[in-house]
Amino acid sequence: MSAAGRAVSYTHLDVYKRQALALHALAEVMEKARVARLTRYQHILCLLYTSIAQELADALGAAVSCSRPVVDAKWMEKSRQVGSSGKTVKPKVYLACGISGSFQHLAGIKGNPFLIAINKNPKAPIFQVADVGIVDDILEFLPELTSKVHEMRSVAAK
């Protein structure tokens, strides 16, 4: 890979880190102002997460879905919800990012996909059914994974 290719991926990753720092700064300001801090902070984090998740999905040729709390908060459309009160999916690989692993969500996953779970809570129930479990913050891990996918694709294209 050329030096220019590496610079693009690192710059891309730095953008997400700067956004995450800005979000944390915003949360501190909102906390001091005491104005619906949790709701607004969560909304901003969700917008960042969905854009990060969508970018990874695009890099992998995949689709982004969500759990019921995300739909209830109106962060994604109901048509993207997986679970007993949402859609049923039958993927070959299922990348569960920040999913706790409630039986309602798992009810929407049919077949026997290779399940990769990423959650910062090491006790999340999703790890009981996952083939691979990664304990990490998705806001930090997903941009790095996306960067590696782009890097591997550019190497494979040569």
C-alpha positions as semicolon CSV with decimal commas, in nm:
position;residue;x (nm);y (nm);z (nm)
1;M;0,000;0,000;0,000
2;S;0,129;0,345;-0,080
3;A;0,201;0,601;0,188
4;A;-0,085;0,810;0,050
5;G;-0,327;0,519;0,102
6;R;-0,224;0,485;0,464
7;A;-0,257;0,858;0,522
8;V;-0,616;0,848;0,399
9;S;-0,715;0,566;0,634
10;Y;-0,545;0,724;0,936
11;T;-0,696;1,063;0,855
12;H;-1,034;0,893;0,823
13;L;-0,991;0,733;1,165
14;D;-0,879;1,063;1,315
15;V;-1,205;1,224;1,198
16;Y;-1,405;0,981;1,413
17;K;-1,177;1,037;1,711
18;R;-1,223;1,414;1,677
19;Q;-1,601;1,364;1,653
20;A;-1,599;1,148;1,967
21;L;-1,397;1,412;2,155
22;A;-1,638;1,681;2,038
23;L;-1,931;1,472;2,162
24;H;-1,771;1,430;2,503
25;A;-1,707;1,806;2,520
26;L;-2,069;1,869;2,420
27;A;-2,189;1,635;2,695
28;E;-1,987;1,828;2,953
29;V;-2,135;2,158;2,836
30;M;-2,485;2,014;2,843
31;E;-2,429;1,873;3,192
32;K;-2,327;2,215;3,317
33;A;-2,632;2,369;3,151
34;R;-2,855;2,089;3,291
35;V;-3,066;2,085;2,975
36;A;-3,192;1,737;2,886
37;R;-2,830;1,627;2,880
38;L;-2,877;1,252;2,860
39;T;-3,135;1,253;2,583
40;R;-2,943;1,495;2,362
41;Y;-2,610;1,327;2,428
42;Q;-2,756;0,984;2,349
43;H;-2,914;1,122;2,031
44;I;-2,583;1,265;1,911
45;L;-2,400;0,943;1,998
46;C;-2,659;0,742;1,808
47;L;-2,620;0,961;1,499
48;L;-2,244;0,910;1,516
49;Y;-2,285;0,534;1,571
50;T;-2,528;0,489;1,282
51;S;-2,294;0,674;1,045
52;I;-1,998;0,464;1,165
53;A;-2,203;0,143;1,137
54;Q;-2,326;0,238;0,789
55;E;-1,973;0,307;0,671
56;L;-1,859;-0,037;0,793
57;A;-2,161;-0,200;0,631
58;D;-2,084;-0,025;0,302
59;A;-1,723;-0,142;0,318
60;L;-1,837;-0,500;0,381
61;G;-2,127;-0,496;0,134
62;A;-2,367;-0,550;0,423
63;A;-2,677;-0,384;0,571
64;V;-2,732;-0,206;0,903
65;S;-3,018;-0,314;1,125
66;C;-3,102;-0,231;1,485
67;S;-3,279;-0,336;1,802
68;R;-3,609;-0,210;1,938
69;P;-3,471;0,063;2,170
70;V;-3,310;0,231;1,870
71;V;-3,643;0,233;1,684
72;D;-3,831;0,347;1,996
73;A;-3,593;0,643;2,022
74;K;-3,667;0,716;1,652
75;W;-3,299;0,686;1,558
76;M;-3,371;0,432;1,282
77;E;-3,684;0,325;1,096
78;K;-3,891;0,029;1,214
79;S;-3,815;-0,143;0,882
80;R;-3,452;-0,183;1,005
81;Q;-3,549;-0,347;1,337
82;V;-3,452;-0,710;1,395
83;G;-3,635;-0,912;1,658
84;S;-3,964;-1,063;1,764
85;S;-4,141;-0,729;1,707
86;G;-3,937;-0,651;1,397
87;K;-3,794;-0,828;1,095
88;T;-3,642;-1,172;1,073
89;V;-3,302;-1,202;0,907
90;K;-3,104;-1,504;0,794
91;P;-2,747;-1,383;0,738
92;K;-2,435;-1,593;0,698
93;V;-2,250;-1,354;0,931
94;Y;-2,413;-1,134;1,196
95;L;-2,208;-0,854;1,349
96;A;-2,389;-0,749;1,670
97;C;-2,257;-0,405;1,765
98;G;-2,369;-0,290;2,107
99;I;-2,650;-0,548;2,116
100;S;-2,716;-0,678;2,467
101;G;-2,852;-1,008;2,344
102;S;-3,211;-1,001;2,463
103;F;-3,414;-1,302;2,355
104;Q;-3,650;-1,066;2,166
105;H;-3,365;-0,949;1,942
106;L;-3,217;-1,297;1,900
107;A;-3,561;-1,426;1,795
108;G;-3,521;-1,226;1,474
109;I;-3,200;-1,405;1,373
110;K;-3,273;-1,729;1,188
111;G;-3,046;-1,999;1,059
112;N;-2,711;-2,044;1,221
113;P;-2,506;-1,735;1,132
114;F;-2,149;-1,683;1,241
115;L;-2,223;-1,432;1,519
116;I;-1,963;-1,173;1,612
117;A;-2,055;-0,964;1,916
118;I;-1,896;-0,631;2,008
119;N;-2,004;-0,484;2,340
120;K;-1,822;-0,289;2,609
121;N;-2,004;-0,485;2,880
122;P;-1,815;-0,814;2,926
123;K;-2,125;-0,963;3,095
124;A;-2,364;-0,885;2,806
125;P;-2,583;-1,191;2,734
126;I;-2,495;-1,172;2,362
127;F;-2,156;-1,324;2,445
128;Q;-2,332;-1,646;2,555
129;V;-2,448;-1,711;2,197
130;A;-2,169;-1,543;2,001
131;D;-1,907;-1,737;1,807
132;V;-1,661;-1,451;1,863
133;G;-1,688;-1,190;2,138
134;I;-1,504;-0,859;2,143
135;V;-1,519;-0,645;2,456
136;D;-1,466;-0,290;2,336
137;D;-1,639;0,043;2,281
138;I;-1,804;0,030;1,939
139;L;-1,738;0,400;1,883
140;E;-1,367;0,324;1,896
141;F;-1,361;-0,028;1,751
142;L;-1,583;0,014;1,443
143;P;-1,380;0,297;1,283
144;E;-1,063;0,091;1,328
145;L;-1,231;-0,215;1,177
146;T;-1,361;-0,008;0,886
147;S;-1,013;0,129;0,827
148;K;-0,868;-0,224;0,820
149;V;-1,140;-0,343;0,578
150;H;-1,059;-0,054;0,343
151;E;-0,688;-0,129;0,377
152;M;-0,736;-0,501;0,301
153;R;-0,960;-0,426;0,003
154;S;-0,706;-0,186;-0,145
155;V;-0,428;-0,444;-0,102
156;A;-0,646;-0,716;-0,258
157;A;-0,729;-0,489;-0,552
158;K;-0,361;-0,456;-0,644
